[in-house]
Amino acid sequence: MSDQLPDRNRSTVRAADADRNLVAQLLSDAFANGQLTVTEYDERTAAAYRAKTYGDLDLLTDDLALAPPPPTTQTGAPQTDRAIAIMSGSVRKGEWTVAARIDALAFWGGVQLDLRRATFSAQETTINCVAIMGGIEITVPPGIGVEVRGTGIMGGFEHVSATHPGAPRVVITGLAFWGGVSVDIKAAEK
């Protein structure tokens, strides 16, 4: 959103689609770091896409502590990444760069993270999973260290471990409530 508009006119100036998308991303970040509940996130995101002016958009983020964009590593990969599926799906597979931390949320949806052909940007990658009435599937290639520290409450959190000194390591944490987190170690398909 443009911060170069005079204060007296800003609230009445019409917003563009890019402004609505930016506010939706800020709301997603606030939800991921615990500032918003699922209901608040849903309501505010819907309101962001209905907003007509900057004033409408400002009301949706005024009470949030907004963080600057995450820093990047020397390779240009972000330090943090998100995979969010709310009544939908999110899939990451193929060739991609894995951030040092991934926050995965599945709420009445599913997240698939396939690391078999991925490039690791850090020696240790932490995947923080929250599965609420949804599922998160993580596939790791052989030769990568794996440690699972998650908890299942009326749900399942699969505990798999593999130790490979000197190899990149994936630490999987989080909570499965009426949902599941599964971890599979298998080779990439040819």
C-alpha positions in Angstrom: 0.0 0.0 0.0 1.2 3.4 -0.7 2.5 5.3 2.3 3.0 8.5 0.2 -0.6 9.5 0.3 -1.5 12.5 2.6 -3.1 11.3 5.9 -6.3 13.3 5.3 -6.9 11.6 1.9 -5.6 8.1 2.5 -8.7 6.6 4.1 -10.9 7.6 1.1 -8.5 6.6 -1.7 -9.6 3.5 -3.6 -7.3 0.5 -3.0 -6.0 -1.7 -5.8 -5.9 -5.6 -6.0 -2.2 -5.5 -5.1 -3.1 -3.6 -1.9 -5.8 -6.2 -1.0 -3.3 -9.1 -1.7 -0.6 -7.4 0.5 -3.1 -7.1 3.4 -4.1 -10.7 2.9 -0.5 -11.7 3.2 0.0 -9.6 6.3 -3.1 -11.3 7.9 -1.6 -14.7 7.0 1.6 -13.8 8.7 -0.3 -12.6 11.8 -2.3 -15.8 11.8 0.9 -17.9 11.5 2.5 -16.2 14.5 -0.6 -16.5 16.7 -1.9 -12.9 16.6 -5.2 -14.0 15.0 -7.5 -17.0 15.6 -8.8 -19.0 12.7 -12.1 -17.2 12.8 -10.5 -13.8 12.9 -8.2 -14.7 10.1 -11.1 -15.9 7.9 -13.2 -12.8 8.7 -10.4 -10.3 8.1 -9.2 -12.0 4.9 -12.7 -12.0 3.4 -13.1 -8.3 4.4 -9.7 -7.5 2.8 -10.9 -8.8 -0.5 -14.1 -6.8 -0.2 -12.3 -3.6 0.8 -12.7 -0.6 -1.4 -10.4 2.0 0.2 -7.1 2.2 2.1 -9.2 3.1 5.1 -11.0 -0.2 4.9 -7.7 -2.1 4.7 -6.0 -0.1 7.5 -8.8 -1.2 9.9 -7.9 -4.8 9.3 -4.3 -4.5 10.4 -4.3 -1.6 12.9 -4.2 -3.8 16.0 -1.5 -6.2 14.7 2.3 -6.1 15.3 3.5 -6.5 11.7 6.9 -7.9 11.2 9.2 -6.9 8.3 9.7 -9.6 5.6 11.9 -12.5 6.7 15.7 -12.1 6.0 17.2 -14.2 3.2 20.1 -16.6 3.3 23.3 -16.1 1.3 21.7 -18.3 -1.4 18.7 -16.0 -1.6 16.3 -18.5 0.0 14.0 -17.1 2.7 14.7 -18.1 6.3 11.1 -19.1 6.9 8.3 -20.4 4.6 4.7 -21.4 5.1 2.4 -24.1 3.8 -1.1 -23.3 4.8 -4.2 -25.3 3.8 -7.5 -24.1 5.3 -10.3 -26.2 3.9 -8.0 -26.7 0.9 -4.7 -28.2 -0.1 -1.1 -27.1 -0.3 1.6 -29.2 -2.2 5.3 -28.5 -2.4 7.2 -31.1 -4.5 9.7 -31.3 -7.3 12.7 -29.0 -7.3 12.5 -26.2 -4.7 14.6 -24.6 -2.1 13.7 -25.5 1.5 13.8 -22.7 4.0 15.5 -23.2 7.4 12.0 -23.1 9.0 8.6 -24.1 7.5 5.4 -23.5 9.4 2.8 -26.0 8.0 -0.9 -25.6 8.9 -3.7 -27.9 7.9 -7.1 -27.0 9.1 -9.8 -29.1 7.5 -7.3 -29.5 4.6 -4.1 -31.2 3.6 -0.4 -30.2 3.2 2.1 -32.3 1.3 5.8 -31.4 1.7 8.0 -33.6 -0.6 11.7 -33.0 0.1 13.1 -35.7 -2.1 14.2 -33.4 -5.0 14.5 -30.2 -2.9 17.7 -28.3 -2.1 18.3 -27.5 1.6 19.3 -23.9 2.4 20.4 -24.8 5.9 22.1 -27.7 7.6 19.1 -28.1 9.9 15.5 -27.5 8.8 12.7 -27.3 11.3 9.1 -28.0 10.1 6.6 -26.9 12.6 3.3 -28.7 11.9 -0.2 -27.9 13.2 -2.9 -30.3 11.9 -6.4 -29.6 13.1 -8.9 -31.9 11.6 -6.5 -32.1 8.6 -3.4 -33.9 7.6 0.2 -33.1 6.8 2.4 -35.5 4.9 6.2 -35.1 4.8 8.4 -37.2 2.5 12.1 -37.1 3.1 14.8 -38.8 1.0 17.1 -41.5 2.4 20.4 -40.1 3.7 18.8 -37.1 5.4 18.7 -37.0 9.2 15.2 -37.0 10.6 13.9 -36.3 14.2 10.2 -36.0 15.1 9.2 -34.3 18.3 5.5 -33.7 17.6 2.5 -34.6 19.7 -0.9 -36.1 18.8 -4.1 -35.4 20.7 -7.0 -37.4 19.5 -4.9 -37.6 16.3 -1.7 -39.1 15.1 1.9 -37.8 14.9 4.1 -40.4 13.3 7.5 -40.7 14.9 10.3 -41.6 12.5 14.0 -41.1 13.1 17.1 -41.4 11.0 20.6 -40.4 11.8 23.2 -39.6 9.1 26.2 -37.6 10.4 27.2 -34.7 8.2 23.9 -34.8 6.2 21.2 -32.2 6.4 18.8 -32.8 9.2 15.0 -32.3 9.3 13.4 -31.7 12.7 9.6 -32.0 12.7 7.7 -30.5 15.6 4.1 -29.5 16.3 0.6 -30.8 17.2 -2.0 -33.0 15.5 -5.5 -32.5 17.0 -8.1 -34.6 15.4 -5.7 -34.8 12.5 -2.5 -36.4 11.5 1.1 -35.8 10.6 2.9 -38.6 8.7 6.5 -38.8 7.9 7.9 -41.1 5.2 11.5 -41.8 4.2 11.7 -42.9 0.6 13.7 -42.4 -2.6 12.7 -40.0 -5.3 10.6 -41.4 -8.1 12.5 -41.8 -11.4 
